[in-house]
Amino acid sequence: MGWLRDWLRRRKPPQDVAERLTGAGLFRVHTERVPLTDAQTVQRWLRQLDPDLDHQVHIRRPWGVIAAVTDRRNPVAVVMSDVEDRSWSAYPPGGDGHAELTPDQMEHVMLDALTSAERPAWPDWRRLD
């Protein structure tokens, strides 16, 4: 299956867009895309995040993909995958690594990513291994 891995690596996902991904069945996902300049739509998507709705908000930038995700165990979390395929999670600055971002902090990080030349620096980023 090396050909499949190579083909997937050559496929370039869109850059400099914001997306809302919504589960539409077991193996289907509905994708909505807007340009980075449409902060109002991204903000609306972020405010609508709910574990029961099975959706995520992604912002695709040259420095990586940052995503706001929900699940039934946690409130909204912000995670990032950088260009070196390392995964990170955002936490409130100066915290102990167990506190979750508040909804306002999550929104701030995600909206900051729309215009940042690099990943937003103010939250504490901890590597997910």
Secondary structure, 3 states (H helix, E strand, C coil): CHHHHHHHHHCCCCCCEEEEEEECCCCCEEEEEEECCCHHHHHHHHHCCCHHHCEEEEEEECCEEEEEECCCCCCCEEEEEECCCCEEEEECCCCCCCCCCCHHHHHHHHHHHCCCCCCCCCCEEEEEC
